């Protein structure tokens, strides 16, 4: 399934509210959140997700009222073990 990164604004949310949001996103379907990171100070959250396609992902964001700054489909990923193509 295609992999995506996305950036979201979380300004004005408390740490508890961000934690609850992250928890609910991690349980959601049909989009699978693989990883979620956030900074309360910066007012930003980044998601790593698996989705059938970008329109499905964008609709999923809208349904959850997530303010999406950008979405990027991942084609290549690298780590100490090498580069993987998706």
C-alpha positions, 0 to 999 in steps of 0.5 A: 500500500502506498506510503505518505507523509503529511504535515498538520497544524495543531496550534492552540491544542494542549498536550493532552488534546494532541495525545488524544488526537494522536491516539484516535488517529492511530486507531482509525481505518481505512488509513493506517497511521504508522507513526505520528510525531508532534511538537506542542511548542511548534504547533505541528504534527507529522504523520506517516500513513498507509493509504490506498491512494491520495484522494482517500487520504485527503478525504480521511483528513477532512472527515477528522477535521485535520488541517493539512499543510502538505501531503507527500507520497513516498517513493524511496526511503533510506536508512543504515541498511540501504535504500528501499523503493516503494 
